[in-house]
Amino acid sequence: MSAAGSDRAGRIGPNAILQLVAALREREGEGTAAAVLHRAGLTERLARPVGGLVPVAEVRALHTALQEVVDPATARSLAAEAGRRTAAYLLGHRIPGLFRRLLARLPTRLRQPLLLAAIGRHAWTFTGGGRFAVLRGSPPRLSIEPCPLCPASGRHGLGCVYYAATFEALLRDLVDPRSRVEPAVCRAAGSRRCELRILRLSA
């Protein structure tokens, strides 16, 4: 691993925190959000603007606190909402218009591999030092090994939910509105890696 790659290991883009906190505040209210942040030990951290890559440990602490304060279904729903918000941010601020126009001119069957290749080139922003790969097959799968946001064992992580919602929103906007991405294998269940299955809903 290069020096730059080593510096990025254990860190992830700030949207993993920012968008979950935004969804939590909007849907559950400031009181619940404050309780989650306090339990995660992030109250002081979020009093300052979050910029640049953030420690993966902080995101894990936020996920753990969320699962301890709200019920499981709500925690998963909020993680998915954070993923959709992250995708909206990327679409609005990080994906060049030229690339979007290029995808729009291509047949649908070519858009997906091109988009996934582009995601792979920027994987350092969301893998926390793990390895991102596209696994060929029917359906194809996205793999993160090890997944930085899912615990190695025990409580089912929210990382796969967050990632699946992010990638699904990107694929629906840039490839096919029928696209669906769902967790297939999770590190929390004993797997070495987390895998997300890419599906396409019937018309």
C-alpha positions as CSV (number, residue, x, y, z in Angstrom):
1,M,0.0,0.0,0.0
2,S,1.3,3.5,-0.9
3,A,1.9,6.1,1.8
4,A,-1.3,7.9,0.6
5,G,-3.2,4.7,0.7
6,S,-1.9,4.0,4.2
7,D,-3.1,7.5,5.3
8,R,-6.6,6.8,4.0
9,A,-6.9,3.4,5.7
10,G,-9.3,3.5,8.6
11,R,-11.0,6.7,7.2
12,I,-14.1,7.3,5.1
13,G,-15.9,10.1,3.4
14,P,-17.8,12.4,5.9
15,N,-21.2,11.7,4.3
16,A,-21.3,8.5,6.2
17,I,-21.8,10.7,9.3
18,L,-23.3,13.8,8.0
19,Q,-26.2,12.2,6.1
20,L,-27.1,9.8,8.9
21,V,-27.2,12.6,11.4
22,A,-29.3,14.7,9.0
23,A,-31.8,11.9,8.5
24,L,-31.9,11.2,12.2
25,R,-32.7,14.8,13.1
26,E,-35.3,15.2,10.4
27,R,-37.2,11.9,11.1
28,E,-36.7,11.3,14.8
29,G,-36.2,14.8,16.2
30,E,-33.4,16.7,17.9
31,G,-33.9,14.9,21.2
32,T,-33.3,11.5,19.8
33,A,-30.5,12.7,17.6
34,A,-28.8,14.3,20.6
35,A,-29.2,11.0,22.6
36,V,-27.6,9.0,19.8
37,L,-24.7,11.4,19.3
38,H,-24.1,11.5,23.1
39,R,-24.1,7.7,23.3
40,A,-21.7,7.5,20.3
41,G,-19.3,10.1,21.9
42,L,-19.7,12.4,19.0
43,T,-21.4,15.4,20.5
44,E,-18.3,17.5,20.6
45,R,-17.0,16.1,17.3
46,L,-20.1,17.3,15.5
47,A,-20.1,20.7,17.1
48,R,-17.4,21.5,14.6
49,P,-17.8,21.2,10.8
50,V,-17.0,17.8,9.5
51,G,-14.7,18.1,6.6
52,G,-12.5,15.6,4.8
53,L,-12.2,11.9,5.6
54,V,-13.4,10.9,9.1
55,P,-12.3,7.9,11.2
56,V,-14.3,4.7,10.4
57,A,-14.4,4.1,14.2
58,E,-16.7,7.2,14.5
59,V,-19.1,5.9,12.0
60,R,-19.2,2.5,13.7
61,A,-19.8,4.2,17.0
62,L,-22.7,6.1,15.5
63,H,-24.2,3.0,14.0
64,T,-23.9,1.2,17.3
65,A,-25.5,4.0,19.3
66,L,-28.3,4.3,16.8
67,Q,-29.1,0.6,17.2
68,E,-29.1,1.0,21.0
69,V,-31.4,4.0,21.0
70,V,-34.0,3.2,18.3
71,D,-35.6,-0.1,17.3
72,P,-33.9,-2.2,14.6
73,A,-36.4,-1.4,11.8
74,T,-36.0,2.3,12.4
75,A,-32.2,2.0,12.5
76,R,-32.1,0.2,9.2
77,S,-34.5,2.7,7.6
78,L,-32.4,5.6,8.8
79,A,-29.2,3.9,7.4
80,A,-30.9,3.5,4.1
81,E,-32.1,7.1,4.1
82,A,-28.5,8.2,4.8
83,G,-27.4,6.1,1.8
84,R,-29.9,7.8,-0.5
85,R,-28.9,11.2,0.8
86,T,-25.3,10.4,0.2
87,A,-26.1,9.4,-3.4
88,A,-28.0,12.7,-3.9
89,Y,-24.9,14.6,-2.7
90,L,-22.6,12.7,-5.0
91,L,-25.0,13.2,-8.0
92,G,-25.2,16.9,-7.2
93,H,-21.5,17.6,-6.3
94,R,-19.1,14.9,-7.3
95,I,-20.2,13.3,-10.6
96,P,-19.2,15.5,-13.5
97,G,-21.9,16.5,-15.9
98,L,-19.8,15.3,-18.9
99,F,-19.8,11.8,-17.4
100,R,-23.5,11.9,-16.8
101,R,-24.1,13.0,-20.4
102,L,-21.9,10.2,-21.7
103,L,-23.8,7.6,-19.7
104,A,-27.1,8.9,-21.0
105,R,-26.0,8.4,-24.6
106,L,-25.0,4.8,-24.1
107,P,-27.2,1.7,-24.2
108,T,-28.4,0.6,-20.8
109,R,-26.3,-2.6,-20.9
110,L,-23.1,-0.5,-21.2
111,R,-23.9,2.1,-18.5
112,Q,-23.7,-0.2,-15.5
113,P,-20.1,-1.5,-16.1
114,L,-18.9,2.0,-16.9
115,L,-20.4,3.4,-13.7
116,L,-19.1,0.6,-11.6
117,A,-15.6,1.0,-13.0
118,A,-15.8,4.7,-12.1
119,I,-17.0,3.9,-8.6
120,G,-14.1,1.4,-8.2
121,R,-11.6,4.2,-9.1
122,H,-12.9,6.2,-6.2
123,A,-13.4,3.3,-3.8
124,W,-10.8,4.8,-1.4
125,T,-13.4,7.3,-0.3
126,F,-15.8,4.7,1.1
127,T,-13.9,1.4,1.8
128,G,-11.8,2.6,4.8
129,G,-8.8,0.7,3.4
130,G,-10.8,-2.3,2.3
131,R,-10.9,-3.7,-1.2
132,F,-13.8,-3.0,-3.5
133,A,-14.5,-5.4,-6.4
134,V,-17.3,-6.1,-8.9
135,L,-18.0,-9.9,-8.9
136,R,-19.3,-11.1,-12.2
137,G,-22.3,-13.4,-12.3
138,S,-26.0,-13.4,-12.5
139,P,-26.8,-11.2,-10.7
140,P,-23.5,-9.3,-10.4
141,R,-22.3,-8.5,-6.9
142,L,-20.3,-5.7,-5.3
143,S,-17.8,-6.8,-2.7
144,I,-16.1,-4.8,0.1
145,E,-13.4,-6.8,1.9
146,P,-13.3,-6.1,4.8
147,C,-16.3,-3.9,5.1
148,P,-15.3,-1.0,7.3
149,L,-18.8,-0.3,8.7
150,C,-19.9,-3.8,9.6
151,P,-18.6,-5.5,12.7
152,A,-16.7,-8.7,12.4
153,S,-19.3,-10.6,14.3
154,G,-22.3,-10.2,16.5
155,R,-24.8,-7.5,15.9
156,H,-25.9,-7.2,12.3
157,G,-24.2,-4.1,10.9
158,L,-25.8,-1.2,9.2
159,G,-23.0,-0.7,6.8
160,C,-24.4,-3.0,4.1
161,V,-27.8,-1.2,4.4
162,Y,-26.1,2.2,3.9
163,Y,-23.9,1.0,1.0
164,A,-26.8,-0.8,-0.7
165,A,-29.0,2.3,-0.6
166,T,-26.2,4.5,-1.9
167,F,-25.4,2.3,-4.9
168,E,-29.0,1.6,-5.6
169,A,-29.8,5.4,-5.9
170,L,-26.8,5.9,-8.1
171,L,-27.7,3.1,-10.4
172,R,-31.4,4.2,-10.6
173,D,-30.4,7.7,-11.6
174,L,-27.5,6.9,-13.9
175,V,-28.2,3.4,-15.3
176,D,-31.8,2.1,-15.0
177,P,-34.6,3.3,-12.7
178,R,-35.5,-0.3,-12.2
179,S,-32.2,-1.1,-10.5
180,R,-32.2,-2.6,-7.1
181,V,-29.3,-3.3,-4.7
182,E,-29.6,-5.5,-1.6
183,P,-27.2,-7.0,0.9
184,A,-26.4,-10.6,0.1
185,V,-23.5,-11.6,2.5
186,C,-22.5,-9.6,5.6
187,R,-19.3,-9.7,7.6
188,A,-21.3,-9.5,10.8
189,A,-22.6,-13.0,9.9
190,G,-19.1,-14.4,9.7
191,S,-18.2,-13.7,6.1
192,R,-14.8,-12.4,5.2
193,R,-16.4,-9.7,3.2
194,C,-19.7,-8.0,2.6
195,E,-21.5,-8.4,-0.7
196,L,-24.3,-6.5,-2.3
197,R,-26.5,-8.1,-5.0
198,I,-27.5,-5.9,-8.1
199,L,-30.9,-6.7,-9.4
200,R,-33.3,-5.2,-11.9
201,L,-37.0,-5.1,-11.2
202,S,-39.5,-6.1,-13.9
203,A,-40.9,-3.2,-16.0
